[in-house]
Amino acid sequence: MGGKVDGEIKHQRISEMTKCCLCLQEKKLCNSHIIPEFMFKSLYDPDNHRFYPLTDDPETPKHFKKGFRERLLCEDCEQKMSEWERYFHQLLVKRITFVGKKPGIVAVANGLDYAKVKLFQMSLIWRAGISSTRKEFQNVQLGPHEERLRHMLNKGDPGEPYDYGCILLLTPSYADLLSGLMMLANESRFDGHRCYSFLLCGVTWIFLVSKHTKSFHTTELFLSRDGKLSIIIDDKYSKQMFERTVTDWKNKGILDKCKPMI
């Protein structure tokens, strides 16, 4: 009897061990966040700590109590990414200050740790791309870029500013509304390059996924090697984009079903 119990325990332990998506080692996996938990903070209802999805999909839960998770990383790799997340979270809370709200490119911080911020940005699109169970990210198809991103993240190599660069957009007209929303993985084209747009913490993040970004018309839009983080203040293109989205939600009746969030 003891041998059978031991065998069952051993089988259970083996079943808990699988390959980490980052280091590719056979280890027990954590229930990893795809989008860091601090980015959900503004979405939560303060009364019962839950957020509500804007969707007309009847299979989607009416609310969530935690951000989107999946068993992706071992503990060691989880800690590696947590270091980048903590650094950016502290930056977001303490160091980002806007120098103006006129349309154009505005520096929001200087002297940042280029590697930590860049690796954090790259990790977001990579985690969305490797997700296999969350339908929220099913349209993120990285193709051969998935392995290159994995290799760079595993080695702690942030690459050049144009390597999977991320462009940040702020829309002043809808700042209050957008701070309480999150939009995920909208595929589009930017200056001829394939990209995925996310709305996180009230800011639109445009991740460029292309092998030709070295020829991008300007690298001023990306985090620079000397640690200058910039944001585009845009109240035309992005305002029109969000107005089309809200109109679509209204036509589908999505807003009527999700009033607690608006």
C-alpha positions as CSV (number, residue, x, y, z in Angstrom):
1,M,0.0,0.0,0.0
2,G,2.8,2.4,0.9
3,G,4.4,1.8,-2.5
4,K,1.2,2.6,-4.3
5,V,0.8,5.9,-2.4
6,D,4.4,6.8,-3.0
7,G,3.8,6.1,-6.7
8,E,0.7,8.3,-6.8
9,I,2.6,11.1,-5.1
10,K,5.5,10.7,-7.6
11,H,3.1,10.8,-10.5
12,Q,1.5,13.9,-9.1
13,R,4.9,15.6,-8.7
14,I,5.9,14.7,-12.3
15,S,2.6,16.1,-13.6
16,E,3.3,19.4,-11.9
17,M,6.6,19.6,-13.7
18,T,6.7,20.9,-17.3
19,K,8.8,23.0,-19.5
20,C,9.2,26.7,-18.6
21,C,8.4,28.9,-21.6
22,L,11.4,31.1,-21.0
23,C,14.3,29.0,-19.9
24,L,12.9,25.8,-21.5
25,Q,13.9,23.8,-18.3
26,E,11.7,21.1,-16.9
27,K,10.4,22.8,-13.7
28,K,7.2,23.4,-11.7
29,L,5.4,26.3,-13.3
30,C,3.9,29.3,-11.6
31,N,0.4,30.7,-12.3
32,S,2.0,33.6,-14.1
33,H,0.5,36.9,-14.9
34,I,0.3,37.8,-18.6
35,I,-0.3,41.4,-17.8
36,P,1.1,42.5,-14.4
37,E,-1.4,42.8,-11.6
38,F,-0.5,46.5,-10.9
39,M,-1.8,47.4,-14.4
40,F,-5.3,46.2,-13.3
41,K,-5.4,48.4,-10.2
42,S,-7.5,51.2,-11.8
43,L,-10.0,48.7,-13.1
44,Y,-11.1,47.2,-9.8
45,D,-14.4,48.0,-8.2
46,P,-13.2,49.3,-4.7
47,D,-16.2,47.7,-3.0
48,N,-15.6,44.1,-4.0
49,H,-12.2,44.1,-5.8
50,R,-13.4,42.9,-9.2
51,F,-13.4,44.2,-12.7
52,Y,-15.9,43.8,-15.5
53,P,-15.2,42.8,-19.1
54,L,-16.7,44.8,-22.0
55,T,-17.8,41.9,-24.1
56,D,-20.9,40.4,-25.7
57,D,-19.4,36.9,-25.5
58,P,-21.8,34.8,-23.3
59,E,-19.0,32.5,-22.4
60,T,-16.9,35.2,-20.8
61,P,-17.3,35.6,-17.0
62,K,-19.3,38.6,-15.9
63,H,-16.4,39.7,-13.7
64,F,-12.9,38.8,-12.7
65,K,-11.2,39.1,-9.3
66,K,-7.7,38.7,-10.6
67,G,-5.7,39.6,-13.7
68,F,-5.2,37.1,-16.5
69,R,-3.0,34.2,-15.6
70,E,-1.6,31.1,-17.1
71,R,1.1,28.5,-16.2
72,L,4.0,29.8,-18.2
73,L,7.1,30.4,-16.1
74,C,9.2,28.6,-13.4
75,E,9.9,30.4,-10.2
76,D,13.4,31.6,-11.3
77,C,12.1,33.2,-14.5
78,E,9.1,34.6,-12.7
79,Q,11.5,36.4,-10.3
80,K,13.5,37.7,-13.3
81,M,10.4,39.3,-14.8
82,S,9.2,40.5,-11.5
83,E,12.3,42.6,-11.1
84,W,11.5,44.4,-14.4
85,E,7.9,44.8,-13.3
86,R,8.8,46.3,-10.0
87,Y,11.1,48.8,-11.6
88,F,8.5,50.0,-14.0
89,H,5.8,50.1,-11.4
90,Q,7.9,52.4,-9.2
91,L,8.6,54.5,-12.3
92,L,4.9,54.7,-13.1
93,V,4.0,55.7,-9.5
94,K,6.9,58.0,-8.7
95,R,8.8,59.3,-11.6
96,I,6.6,59.9,-14.7
97,T,5.7,63.5,-14.9
98,F,4.3,65.1,-18.1
99,V,5.9,68.3,-19.2
100,G,2.9,69.4,-21.3
101,K,-0.3,68.3,-22.9
102,K,0.1,69.8,-26.4
103,P,0.1,67.4,-29.4
104,G,3.6,66.1,-30.1
105,I,6.3,64.0,-28.5
106,V,6.8,64.7,-24.8
107,A,9.6,63.2,-22.6
108,V,8.1,61.8,-19.4
109,A,11.2,60.5,-17.7
110,N,15.0,60.6,-18.2
111,G,17.9,58.6,-16.8
112,L,16.0,55.4,-16.6
113,D,17.5,51.9,-16.6
114,Y,17.2,51.2,-20.4
115,A,17.5,47.4,-20.0
116,K,14.9,47.0,-17.3
117,V,12.3,49.2,-19.0
118,K,12.9,47.8,-22.5
119,L,12.9,44.1,-21.2
120,F,9.6,44.9,-19.3
121,Q,8.0,46.2,-22.5
122,M,9.2,43.2,-24.6
123,S,8.0,40.8,-21.9
124,L,4.4,42.1,-22.2
125,I,4.1,41.3,-25.9
126,W,6.0,38.0,-25.6
127,R,3.7,36.8,-22.8
128,A,0.6,37.7,-24.7
129,G,2.1,35.8,-27.7
130,I,2.9,32.6,-25.9
131,S,-0.5,32.4,-24.1
132,S,-2.3,29.3,-25.3
133,T,-5.4,29.2,-23.0
134,R,-6.5,32.9,-22.7
135,K,-8.7,33.9,-25.5
136,E,-8.0,37.6,-24.7
137,F,-4.7,37.2,-26.4
138,Q,-5.5,34.6,-29.1
139,N,-4.9,37.0,-32.0
140,V,-1.3,37.8,-31.0
141,Q,0.6,35.7,-33.4
142,L,4.4,36.3,-33.1
143,G,5.6,33.6,-35.5
144,P,9.4,33.5,-35.7
145,H,9.6,36.6,-33.4
146,E,8.4,34.5,-30.5
147,E,11.6,32.5,-30.3
148,R,13.8,35.6,-30.8
149,L,12.0,37.5,-28.1
150,R,12.3,34.4,-25.8
151,H,16.1,34.3,-26.4
152,M,16.5,38.0,-25.8
153,L,14.5,37.9,-22.6
154,N,16.2,34.8,-21.3
155,K,19.6,36.4,-21.8
156,G,18.5,39.8,-20.5
157,D,19.3,41.4,-23.8
158,P,17.1,44.4,-24.5
159,G,18.5,44.9,-28.1
160,E,18.4,48.2,-29.8
161,P,15.6,50.7,-29.3
162,Y,14.0,49.7,-32.6
163,D,14.1,45.9,-31.7
164,Y,10.4,45.3,-30.8
165,G,10.1,48.9,-29.9
166,C,7.1,50.2,-28.0
167,I,5.4,53.5,-28.8
168,L,3.3,55.1,-26.1
169,L,0.2,57.3,-26.8
170,L,-1.8,59.5,-24.5
171,T,-5.2,60.9,-25.4
172,P,-6.0,63.9,-23.1
173,S,-9.7,64.2,-24.2
174,Y,-10.5,60.7,-22.8
175,A,-7.9,60.5,-20.1
176,D,-10.4,59.9,-17.3
177,L,-12.4,57.3,-19.2
178,L,-9.4,55.4,-20.5
179,S,-7.7,55.2,-17.1
180,G,-10.6,52.8,-16.1
181,L,-10.4,50.7,-19.2
182,M,-8.1,48.0,-20.6
183,M,-8.0,46.9,-24.2
184,L,-5.9,44.0,-25.4
185,A,-4.1,42.9,-28.5
186,N,-5.6,44.9,-31.3
187,E,-3.6,44.0,-34.5
188,S,-3.0,46.8,-37.0
189,R,-0.3,48.5,-39.1
190,F,1.9,51.4,-38.1
191,D,4.0,53.0,-40.7
192,G,3.9,49.8,-42.7
193,H,4.9,47.6,-39.7
194,R,2.7,44.9,-38.1
195,C,1.9,46.0,-34.5
196,Y,-0.3,45.1,-31.6
197,S,-2.0,47.9,-29.5
198,F,-2.9,47.6,-25.9
199,L,-4.6,50.1,-23.6
200,L,-2.9,49.8,-20.2
201,C,-2.9,52.3,-17.3
202,G,-4.7,54.9,-19.5
203,V,-2.0,54.8,-22.1
204,T,-2.0,53.1,-25.5
205,W,1.0,50.8,-26.0
206,I,1.9,50.0,-29.6
207,F,4.3,47.1,-29.9
208,L,6.0,46.8,-33.2
209,V,6.6,43.2,-34.3
210,S,8.6,43.4,-37.5
211,K,12.1,42.4,-38.7
212,H,12.4,45.7,-40.6
213,T,12.0,48.2,-37.7
214,K,15.6,49.3,-38.1
215,S,14.4,51.3,-41.0
216,F,11.6,53.0,-38.9
217,H,11.4,56.6,-39.9
218,T,12.3,57.8,-36.4
219,T,13.6,56.1,-33.2
220,E,12.7,59.2,-31.1
221,L,9.4,57.4,-30.4
222,F,11.1,54.5,-28.6
223,L,12.8,54.3,-25.3
224,S,16.3,55.5,-25.9
225,R,19.6,53.9,-24.8
226,D,20.3,56.8,-22.5
227,G,17.0,56.1,-20.6
228,K,14.7,58.7,-22.1
229,L,11.1,57.5,-22.2
230,S,8.8,59.5,-24.4
231,I,5.1,59.6,-25.0
232,I,3.1,60.9,-27.9
233,I,0.3,63.3,-26.9
234,D,-2.3,62.7,-29.6
235,D,-5.8,63.9,-29.6
236,K,-6.7,63.3,-33.2
237,Y,-5.9,59.8,-34.4
238,S,-6.3,58.0,-31.1
239,K,-9.4,60.0,-30.2
240,Q,-11.1,58.9,-33.5
241,M,-10.0,55.4,-32.8
242,F,-11.6,55.3,-29.4
243,E,-14.7,57.0,-30.6
244,R,-15.1,54.3,-33.3
245,T,-14.6,51.6,-30.6
246,V,-17.2,53.1,-28.2
247,T,-19.7,53.5,-31.1
248,D,-19.1,49.8,-31.9
249,W,-19.7,48.8,-28.3
250,K,-22.9,50.8,-28.2
251,N,-24.2,49.3,-31.4
252,K,-23.5,45.8,-30.0
253,G,-25.1,46.6,-26.7
254,I,-21.9,45.9,-24.8
255,L,-22.0,49.1,-22.8
256,D,-25.5,48.4,-21.6
257,K,-24.3,45.1,-20.2
258,C,-21.2,46.5,-18.5
259,K,-22.5,49.7,-16.9
260,P,-20.6,49.0,-13.6
261,M,-17.4,49.7,-15.3
262,I,-18.3,53.0,-17.0
